[in-house]
């Protein structure tokens, strides 16, 4: 049985679409939903309105908090997971019509870009370039090229040993096993595993695990979980320790960060 996210894409025939940018709004029911790995001819932009959306691409996991979008280039394999009651927008962009990176990235968007994306979800899939919809699309694609890139992603790896660790820590982020203990689990020495993490992700294991915590925290807080509950889920000994970590990464405590998004 198809998930709500998969069902939302069934009526979108990308081979018939020739307009530069086509929007679609999606609402998820009261349970999580997922679209397994797939790809589109067009590039894709995902804007979260409520809740949280997580995208996985080869070697990286991306979170889409409010006021940000994830850019997925055309033909790139990716999956999409949304929290219960999430609301978000897709924007499908024709190849070579936007000056954006050839790899996935999170963009921090302006209020203008956000409103233009919302406008495009109310426009028909086919429109004349010189129509109001066509002019909005042109401005939107031009503005997108100037939006700053945020590092709200978790680098991963195709290595089977690392994939096992990533999967286990993603399911249980409070797991505090040391690098040596993880090495025993995957039959590697501590030094070899440390070197593998650095080579595959560009981060030490400690920095990588902290980035995992930030991604999970952003997803859970955006879904409406309390700061106390998220701190417990991540295994922090106190709420204040979690808040300190979050503030160091984002410049403000969680409550203020999300209050300013409303």
VEXDO-73058 format. One record per residue: z, y, x of N, C-alpha, C, CB in turn. Coordinates in steps of 0.001 Angstrom, whole numbers, padded with zeros to 6 digits. Glycine has a CB too. Layout:
! residues N
        nz        ny        nx       caz       cay       cax        cz        cy        cx       cbz       cby       cbx
         Z         Y         X         Z         Y         X         Z         Y         X         Z         Y         X
...
! end
This chain:
! residues 262
        nz        ny        nx       caz       cay       cax        cz        cy        cx       cbz       cby       cbx
    000000   -001203    000844    000000    000000    000000    000000    001254    000881    001234    000005   -000956
   -000896    002189    000571   -001018    003387    001395    000185    004297    001207   -002306    004140    001059
    000596    004959    002295    001682    005925    002214    001178    007193    001542    002253    006237    003617
    002099    008052    001058    001670    009323    000453    000799    010159    001387    002883    010134    000042
    001095    010131    002684    000278    010900    003618   -001133    010343    003699    000917    010909    005003
   -001254    009009    003761   -002580    008400    003797   -003351    008707    002523   -002471    006888    003995
   -002670    008643    001388   -003323    008918    000108   -003849    010345    000050   -002354    008673   -001047
   -003120    011275    000674   -003533    012680    000629   -004850    012915    001357   -002453    013561    001231
   -005209    012023    002279   -006436    012185    003062   -007622    011426    002473   -006201    011724    004479
   -007380    010618    001445   -008448    009780    000920   -009619    010581    000355   -007901    008876   -000144
   -009324    011726   -000254   -010380    012525   -000866   -011038    013485    000120   -009821    013301   -002032
   -010605    013428    001365   -011187    014314    002373   -012257    013549    003155   -010084    014868    003336
   -013509    013837    002870   -014626    013190    003564   -015112    014137    004653   -015791    012822    002571
   -014606    013932    005860   -014904    014875    006934   -016385    014914    007285   -014105    014525    008161
   -017118    013860    006995   -018540    013833    007326   -019355    014759    006425   -019071    012413    007220
   -018792    015150    005282   -019503    016047    004375   -019085    017502    004557   -019269    015625    002939
   -018037    017742    005321   -017510    019096    005491   -018211    019789    006656   -015980    019063    005724
   -018744    020986    006405   -019400    021760    007459   -018780    023147    007629   -020883    021897    007156
   -017842    023527    006767   -017185    024822    006895   -016340    024854    008168   -016311    025115    005654
   -016194    026020    008811   -015473    026092    010092   -014033    025608    010031   -015482    027495    010590
   -013317    025930    008948   -011909    025534    008815   -011606    025239    007349   -010958    026647    009360
   -011008    024077    007095   -010707    023643    005730   -009226    023295    005650   -011595    022421    005312
   -008524    023860    004684   -007084    023640    004558   -006727    022656    003462   -006390    024941    004298
   -005555    022049    003601   -005038    021110    002602   -003518    021165    002645   -005557    019650    002858
   -002892    021262    001470   -001438    021283    001410   -000930    019917    000968   -000940    022389    000451
    000166    019443    001592    000704    018106    001322    002195    018204    001034    000444    017149    002517
    002652    017497    000018    004078    017389   -000292    004471    015923   -000256    004409    018020   -001682
    005532    015607    000482    006011    014232    000611    007132    014003   -000386    006494    013937    002058
    007199    012808   -000961    008232    012472   -001936    009587    012317   -001258    007864    011187   -002685
    010542    011731   -001966    011917    011665   -001464    012159    010507   -000498    012869    011550   -002620
    011139    010138    000261    011326    009168    001333    010323    009483    002436    011153    007699    000813
    010608    009034    003631    009738    009338    004760    008359    008713    004564    010366    008843    006067
    007363    009329    005164    005997    008844    005032    005296    008923    006375    005227    009649    003969
    004285    008086    006556    003617    008019    007859    002144    007673    007686    004304    006983    008769
    001315    008263    008554   -000077    007856    008710   -000172    007212    010087   -001084    009081    008553
   -000537    005922    010180   -000625    005253    011487   -001693    005898    012364   -000931    003756    011306
   -001828    005421    013579   -002781    005996    014528   -004185    006019    013930   -002776    005201    015848
   -004823    007180    014033   -006167    007387    013513   -006768    008575    014266   -006155    007633    011952
   -008005    008925    013949   -008629    010076    014593   -009616    010724    013622   -009345    009655    015911
   -009931    012001    013879   -010879    012754    013074   -011952    013340    013977   -010167    013868    012276
   -013119    013556    013405   -014164    014268    014151   -013734    015701    014398   -015510    014236    013390
   -013120    016310    013385   -012636    017671    013529   -011312    017718    014284   -012483    018316    012165
   -011048    018884    014863   -009697    019145    015368   -008788    019357    014162   -009667    020395    016337
   -007485    019263    014389   -006542    019348    013268   -005338    020197    013656   -006084    017938    012829
   -004921    021030    012730   -003724    021847    012896   -002734    021420    011820   -004050    023389    012803
   -001462    021267    012180   -000440    020907    011198    000636    021983    011197    000175    019505    011506
    000864    022579    010027    001858    023632    009841    002942    023131    008899    001204    024929    009289
    004203    023142    009343    005308    022694    008502    005851    023857    007679    006427    022073    009359
    006027    023616    006376    006621    024604    005478    008064    024255    005157    005810    024711    004190
    008354    022964    005057    009699    022492    004737    009886    021119    005360    009935    022444    003193
    011106    020825    005824    011348    019542    006469    010772    019516    007873    010756    018414    005642
    010376    018339    008330    009884    018208    009691    008768    017179    009751    011019    017821    010642
    007802    017450    010621    006687    016540    010856    006644    016213    012339    005337    017159    010378
    006438    014946    012662    006338    014503    014049    004978    013851    014258    007491    013515    014410
    004294    014244    015317    002998    013663    015659    003137    012903    016976    001892    014765    015763
    002497    011743    017036    002467    010993    018283    001025    010844    018727    003143    009608    018123
    000771    011190    019970   -000534    011029    020595   -000335    010178    021847   -001191    012421    020939
   -001410    009725    022476   -001225    008954    023701   -000364    009697    024721   -002573    008619    024311
    000736    009086    025125    001616    009595    026178    002435    010818    025786    000806    009926    027371
    002547    011120    024469    003368    012264    024082    003745    012195    022607    002632    013573    024375
    004925    012747    022293    005408    012874    020927    005689    014352    020679    006689    011992    020681
    005168    014872    019567    005259    016299    019264    006029    016525    017982    003869    016920    019158
    006903    017515    017965    007629    017885    016753    007036    019186    016220    009166    018035    017031
    006987    019311    014883    006409    020499    014264    007493    021204    013455    005190    020130    013361
    008306    022042    014092    009339    022770    013345    008722    023938    012596    010452    023271    014292
    009467    024556    011668    008957    025758    010993    008581    026838    012003    010003    026306    010006
    007585    027645    011643    007047    028732    012475    006244    028236    013664    008168    029601    012969
    005984    026945    013720    005135    026399    014767    004079    025504    014138    005970    025617    015809
    003022    025249    014897    002002    024295    014475    001714    023372    015644    000702    025018    013991
    001210    022185    015339    000707    021305    016373   -000809    021291    016293    001290    019875    016230
   -001436    021461    017432   -002897    021429    017543   -003300    020063    018095   -003432    022593    018462
   -004199    019372    017370   -004676    018052    017777   -006186    018127    017923   -004260    016943    016746
   -006718    018045    019132   -008174    018135    019319   -008920    017023    018578   -008516    018078    020808
   -010177    017258    018287   -010995    016265    017620   -011127    014988    018436   -012357    016832    017333
   -011228    013868    017735   -011409    012538    018310   -010165    011999    019021   -012553    012566    019272
   -009054    012730    018968   -007839    012230    019627   -007056    011323    018688   -006950    013403    020094
   -006704    010140    019165   -005863    009240    018390   -004489    009869    018199   -005744    007863    019083
   -003955    009777    016978   -002636    010328    016710   -002079    009714    015438   -002692    011865    016596
   -000765    009741    015318   -000097    009348    014076    000719    010532    013587    000811    008083    014282
    001057    010522    012292    001822    011615    011691    002954    011017    010868    000911    012528    010806
    004188    011500    011107    005343    011073    010319    006020    012311    009745    006345    010237    011184
    006386    012238    008480    007051    013365    007814    008373    012918    007237    006161    013958    006706
    009359    013809    007303    010663    013513    006719    010569    013576    005191    011740    014503    007244
    011570    013014    004524    011608    013045    003061    011557    014486    002562    012876    012338    002533
    010796    014698    001492    010665    016006    000840    010015    017073    001722    012021    016488    000408
    009296    016644    002738    008608    017604    003606    007422    018227    002874    008134    016918    004910
    007111    019451    003257    005913    020133    002767    005193    020710    003981    006270    021262    001717
    003905    020490    004064    003167    020999    005219    001697    021174    004885    003325    020060    006417
    000977    021788    005797   -000453    022039    005616   -001245    021395    006748   -000739    023556    005554
   -002388    020841    006394   -003399    020455    007369   -004440    021574    007421   -004059    019070    007002
   -004969    021831    008596   -006149    022668    008739   -007128    021898    009623   -005795    024087    009349
   -008268    021523    009059   -009284    020802    009807   -010293    021804    010348   -009980    019731    008923
   -010536    021745    011657   -011361    022747    012333   -012570    022070    012962   -010544    023509    013409
   -013745    022590    012679   -014970    021997    013222   -014983    022095    014757   -016221    022698    012625
   -015567    021092    015422   -015626    021110    016891   -016273    022392    017418   -016401    019892    017404
   -015706    022892    018510   -016262    024038    019241   -016240    025352    018450   -017678    023733    019644
   -015384    025448    017440   -015285    026718    016708   -014017    027486    017039   -015342    026465    015219
   -013103    026896    017799   -011858    027576    018177   -011623    027420    019671   -010653    027015    017378
   -011228    028507    020313   -010957    028498    021751   -009528    028035    022005   -011189    029899    022365
   -009292    026737    021811   -007967    026156    021968   -008033    024981    022940   -007399    025705    020603
   -006879    024559    023479   -006880    023514    024518   -007517    022204    024061   -005467    023243    024968
   -007955    021415    025030   -008535    020096    024776   -007467    019017    024772   -009600    019771    025820
   -006221    019404    024640   -005123    018449    024563   -004133    018931    023500   -004421    018282    025952
   -003297    018024    023041   -002301    018403    022021   -001363    019476    022557   -001487    017170    021567
   -000946    020370    021680    000045    021367    022071    000719    021915    020826   -000606    022510    022891
    001903    022478    020998    002609    023166    019925    002406    024661    020112    004129    022799    019911
    001986    025344    019065    001769    026778    019115    002809    027495    018262    000350    027127    018643
    003380    028550    018794    004265    029419    018019    003375    030444    017331    005362    030116    018929
    003394    030479    016002    002410    031299    015293    003013    032573    014710    001772    030492    014187
    002164    033555    014524    002565    034831    013929    002574    034704    012404    001608    035977    014378
    003258    035636    011708    003218    035630    010240    001790    035719    009691    004045    036787    009695
    000918    036453    010386   -000472    036567    009941   -001168    035216    009959   -001234    037557    010818
   -001014    034489    011061   -001653    033172    011158   -001111    032238    010087   -001434    032560    012557
    000201    032268    009876    000798    031402    008857    000202    031694    007483    002327    031586    008823
    000094    032970    007136   -000444    033330    005824   -001917    032955    005706   -000265    034826    005570
   -002662    033084    006777   -004076    032719    006736   -004250    031210    006532   -004777    033163    008028
   -003408    030414    007197   -003462    028965    006985   -003171    028643    005525   -002458    028234    007910
   -002148    029298    004959   -001809    029066    003556   -002959    029476    002641   -000536    029835    003179
   -003607    030594    002954   -004753    031025    002151   -005867    029980    002174   -005285    032371    002659
   -006106    029389    003336   -007209    028435    003452   -006964    027162    002646   -007433    028080    004908
   -005690    026849    002372   -005419    025656    001554   -005805    025887    000093   -003931    025268    001647
   -005995    027147   -000290   -006399    027460   -001661   -007891    027716   -001799   -005642    028660   -002153
   -008621    027646   -000690   -010057    027894   -000711   -010823    026575   -000866   -010499    028626    000574
   -012054    026624   -001398   -012859    025396   -001509   -013235    024875   -000134   -014131    025650   -002341
   -013561    023579   -000075   -013924    022971    001202   -015252    023491    001736   -013987    021470    001058
   -016129    023909    000841   -017422    024452    001249   -017499    025922    000858   -018588    023652    000608
   -017831    026779    001817   -017933    028200    001516   -018948    028837    002453   -016554    028897    001641
   -019463    029979    002041   -020452    030713    002832   -019741    031472    003946   -021271    031689    001937
   -020308    031512    005155   -019654    032226    006271   -019371    033693    005971   -020515    032137    007509
   -020178    034311    005105   -019988    035726    004809   -019182    035947    003536   -021329    036411    004690
   -018580    034886    003001   -017726    035005    001827   -016320    035417    002257   -017690    033674    001035
   -015435    035801    001314   -014049    036089    001690   -013391    034928    002445   -013236    036414    000447
   -013639    033692    001987   -013066    032533    002682   -013610    032419    004095   -013353    031244    001906
   -014904    032669    004257   -015506    032584    005588   -014958    033620    006537   -016995    032734    005496
   -014723    034840    006032   -014175    035896    006886   -012724    035601    007255   -014274    037260    006184
   -011946    035051    006300   -010563    034661    006609   -010544    033584    007687   -009838    034154    005337
   -011431    032611    007563   -011481    031526    008544   -011809    032070    009934   -012521    030468    008127
   -012737    033019    010001   -013121    033587    011296   -011950    034310    011957   -014300    034552    011125
   -011214    035096    011155   -010045    035804    011700   -008977    034801    012131   -009463    036794    010653
   -008746    033778    011310   -007731    032768    011628   -008037    032078    012953   -007641    031728    010504
   -009267    031643    013143   -009617    030928    014368   -009537    031837    015592   -011017    030338    014249
   -009856    033108    015417   -009740    034065    016525   -008279    034311    016882   -010424    035395    016163
   -007436    034460    015863   -006018    034693    016104   -005339    033479    016742   -005322    035049    014801
   -005723    032284    016331   -005104    031065    016866   -005233    030989    018381   -005735    029828    016232
   -006346    031457    018893   -006583    031384    020346   -005579    032204    021136   -007989    031857    020673
   -004912    033180    020490   -003950    034051    021184   -002501    033615    020982   -004115    035480    020708
   -002258    032551    020241   -000886    032129    019971   -000275    031429    021196   -000846    031194    018746
    000982    031747    021530    001623    031149    022718    001926    029666    022526    002917    031893    023047
    001836    028931    023604    002110    027492    023595    003593    027245    023863    001238    026758    024650
    004228    026405    023032    005626    026006    023206    005678    024563    023716    006420    026149    021867
    006727    024246    024453    006836    022902    025033    007751    022008    024176    007377    022986    026484
    007435    021916    022892    008244    021099    021985    007655    019692    021879    008329    021756    020583
    007641    019001    023005    007107    017646    022984    007863    016773    023979    005600    017648    023303
    007696    015471    023782    008341    014493    024654    007258    013693    025348    009304    013557    023857
    007129    013814    026676    006132    012993    027376    006546    011524    027357    005951    013477    028836
    005585    010650    027116    005862    009219    027092    004934    008521    028080    005688    008637    025657
    004756    007224    027923    004012    006458    028919    003383    005235    028275    004928    006040    030082
    002323    004753    028883    001715    003502    028440    002330    002289    029116    000233    003528    028701
    003198    002514    030095    003850    001401    030791    004755    000644    029816    004670    001916    032014
    004611   -000669    029746    005346   -001464    028763    006857   -001367    028947    004917   -002913    028846
    007324   -001280    030189    008758   -001176    030433    009302    000152    029921    009059   -001330    031926
    008555    001210    030184    008994    002510    029689    008887    002601    028181    008185    003617    030327
    007860    002000    027613    007706    002027    026163    008900    001365    025472    006403    001331    025754
    009423    000306    026100    010593   -000365    025541    011795    000575    025536    010916   -001643    026337
    012005    001285    026632    013120    002228    026726    012941    003378    025741    013247    002773    028157
    011722    003916    025664    011436    005018    024747    011722    004603    023306    009970    005476    024891
    011268    003415    022926    011475    002938    021555    012954    002769    021242    010744    001614    021336
    013705    002194    022180    015126    001950    021938    015899    003261    021853    015712    001065    023043
    015597    004203    022735    016312    005476    022708    015874    006348    021526    016093    006226    024020
    014646    006217    021086    014194    006963    019914    014937    006486    018666    012668    006810    019725
    015177    005175    018590    015906    004618    017444    017403    004869    017536    015648    003126    017336
    017926    004900    018773    019370    005071    018977    019603    006105    020099    020052    003694    019333
    019370    007398    019807    019469    008421    020862    020876    008601    021426    018989    009737    020328
    021896    008056    020771    023263    008169    021288    023548    007144    022379    024266    008005    020156
    022614    006248    022632    022797    005226    023671    022955    005913    025026    021593    004225    023695
    024081    005702    025699    024393    006399    026950    024271    005496    028179    025794    006970    026882
    023507    004441    028075    023321    003589    029250    022777    004397    030427    022372    002422    028923
    023233    004052    031604    022772    004733    032812    021381    004233    033183    023761    004511    033984
    020751    004943    034107    019428    004524    034573    019497    003133    035199    018863    005539    035587
    020586    002847    035911    020744    001522    036521    020821    000441    035439    022010    001480    037412
    021526    000727    034345    021636   -000242    033253    020300   -000438    032539    022699    000209    032251
    019543    000635    032373    018209    000486    031803    017314   -000309    032746    017590    001861    031509
    017488   -000099    034049    016717   -000858    035027    016969   -002354    034908    017047   -000391    036431
    018228   -002719    034713    018552   -004137    034518    017861   -004698    033281    020068   -004326    034397
    017788   -003894    032242    017186   -004334    030990    015691   -004632    031147    017394   -003278    029915
    015010   -003855    031982    013557   -004032    032141    013208   -004645    033502    012837   -002682    031979
    014207   -005228    034163    014000   -005939    035437    013409   -005041    036516    013089   -007136    035224
    014028   -003862    036697    013627   -002938    037750    014873   -002401    038439    012767   -001779    037180
    014714   -002023    039694    015829   -001372    040372    015962    000051    039858    015633   -001385    041910
    017147    000626    040023    017369    001997    039574    016390    002953    040243    018810    002429    039863
    016184    002761    041543    015289    003658    042279    013851    003535    041785    015353    003360    043781
    013403    002311    041529    012024    002114    041060    011818    002715    039671    011676    000619    041038
    012818    002553    038806    012698    003102    037457    012725    004629    037493    013826    002569    036556
    013557    005203    038354    013603    006660    038492    012244    007184    038955    014715    007082    039486
    011640    006487    039902    010336    006893    040410    009271    006768    039311    009948    006040    041639
    009363    005701    038492    008397    005497    037420    008496    006618    036380    008619    004127    036755
    009720    006995    036008    009894    008081    035043    009294    009378    035576    011385    008280    034718
    009528    009663    036838    009005    010889    037430    007483    010879    037458    009555    011075    038841
    006914    009745    037821    005454    009636    037901    004803    009737    036526    005059    008319    038562
    005410    009097    035525    004785    009010    034214    005022    010243    033345    005288    007798    033503
    006151    010895    033490    006485    012014    032602    006617    013354    033304    007754    011721    031892
    006742    013330    034629    006973    014571    035365    008409    015054    035289    006066    015641    034851
    009303    014232    034713    010710    014596    034544    011608    013516    035116    011039    014831    033062
    012802    013917    035537    013805    012918    035872    014246    012240    034571    015027    013563    036627
    014900    011084    034690    015360    010397    033492    016335    011261    032704    016013    009070    033861
    017251    011967    033400    018223    012814    032723    017562    013944    031952    019198    013381    033722
    016570    014605    032567    015859    015688    031889    015038    015150    030725    014952    016437    032874
    014455    013963    030928    013642    013361    029859    014526    013033    028653    012920    012073    030368
    015706    012462    028884    016588    012108    027780    017066    013371    027049    017793    011292    028296
    017323    014441    027779    017713    015689    027130    016575    016222    026255    018114    016739    028182
    015339    016091    026736    014194    016533    025928    014075    015689    024666    012885    016454    026745
    014347    014390    024777    014375    013518    023596    015406    014024    022596    014691    012057    023997
    016583    014387    023079    017632    014891    022195    017196    016183    021494    018923    015132    022989
    016503    017044    022206    016028    018287    021598    015006    018010    020500    015419    019201    022663
    014101    017067    020752    013082    016728    019770    013738    016136    018522    012057    015740    020369
    014667    015197    018722    015357    014573    017596    016172    015617    016841    016266    013422    018079
    016878    016480    017584    017700    017514    016942    016847    018444    016099    018468    018321    017993
    015727    018881    016625    014854    019784    015884    014353    019120    014604    013667    020221    016757
    013976    017861    014710    013475    017129    013538    014564    016970    012475    012945    015746    013958
    015767    016567    012896    016843    016307    011945    017396    017586    011328    017957    015547    012624
    017537    018628    012116    018026    019901    011585    017027    020494    010596    018294    020895    012729
    015729    020392    010917    014697    020907    010005    014683    020141    008697    013319    020836    010660
    015118    018871    008745    015163    018050    007533    016416    018315    006703    015096    016576    007899
    017306    019211    007179    018475    019586    006399    019772    018922    006822    018227    019281    004990
    019773    018148    007926    021004    017520    008388    021943    018586    008939    020707    016445    009462
    023238    018376    008801    024220    019331    009313    024297    019237    010833    025609    019077    008687
    024770    020322    011455    024938    020337    012909    025906    019237    013340    025446    021719    013387
    026987    019062    012594    027966    018009    012905    027306    016633    012880    029145    018049    011906
    026513    016370    011856    025875    015060    011720    024873    014809    012847    025175    014949    010362
    024120    015838    013216    023135    015679    014297    023835    015464    015628    022210    016910    014379
    024914    016210    015871    025673    016032    017114    026208    014604    017212    026838    017047    017192
    026719    014077    016109    027217    012698    016090    026075    011708    016333    027912    012392    014742
    024944    011955    015694    023785    011059    015826    023306    010980    017267    022640    011528    014925
    023439    012085    017984    022976    012125    019372    024054    011686    020356    022507    013521    019722
    025252    011427    019862    026306    010909    020720    027079    011952    021495    025732    009961    021662
    027061    013220    021042    027819    014257    021737    029300    014137    021385    027285    015667    021375
    030156    014375    022353    031591    014253    022131    032128    015354    021244    032321    014260    023443
    031440    016488    021200    031882    017598    020352    030669    018367    019861    032852    018540    021119
    030855    019053    018743    029781    019891    018209    029459    021022    019177    030170    020462    016832
    030490    021562    019814    030273    022689    020730    029391    022289    021907    031613    023222    021245
    029540    021052    022391    028697    020589    023497    027240    020521    023062    029167    019209    023999
    027007    020046    021835    025647    019984    021310    025068    021380    021140    025620    019236    019977
    025869    022299    020574    025393    023669    020357    025031    024328    021682    026458    024504    019624
    025839    024089    022714    025560    024649    024038    024221    024154    024567    026681    024287    025022
    023953    022857    024415    022682    022278    024854    021516    022905    024097    022687    020752    024655
    021648    023025    022784    020585    023584    021945    020327    025049    022310    020956    023461    020449
    021419    025814    022480    021283    027235    022793    020626    027449    024153    022647    027915    022764
    020936    026592    025103    020335    026713    026431    018826    026502    026360    020969    025703    027405
    018390    025614    025455    016966    025310    025346    016206    026344    024516    016779    023937    024742
    016820    026825    023412    016101    027675    022466    016605    029112    022401    016180    027075    021113
    017638    029427    023171    018092    030808    023253    019042    031247    022164    016939    031689    023240
    019341    030376    021210    020262    030714    020123    020819    029427    019536    019552    031565    019022
    021998    029461    018906    022579    028249    018313    021753    027776    017116    024037    028506    017879
    021904    026497    016725    021078    025934    015643    021122    026723    014344    021508    024535    015366
    022329    027121    013890    022441    027819    012608    021640    029116    012615    023909    028113    012286
    021742    029867    013694    021004    031128    013782    019507    030881    013916    021505    031958    014966
    019144    029875    014694    017721    029553    014905    017034    029294    013572    017567    028321    015831
    017655    028447    012732    017014    028077    011481    017180    029148    010410    017572    026768    010985
    018252    029931    010475    018430    031026    009521    017330    032068    009697    019817    031677    009695
    016933    032300    010936    015899    033296    011213    014505    032818    010829    015919    033663    012674
    014361    031527    010527    013061    031000    010100    012834    031190    008614    012949    029530    010447
    013896    031485    007875    013775    031575    006413    013253    032942    005972    015130    031300    005752
! end
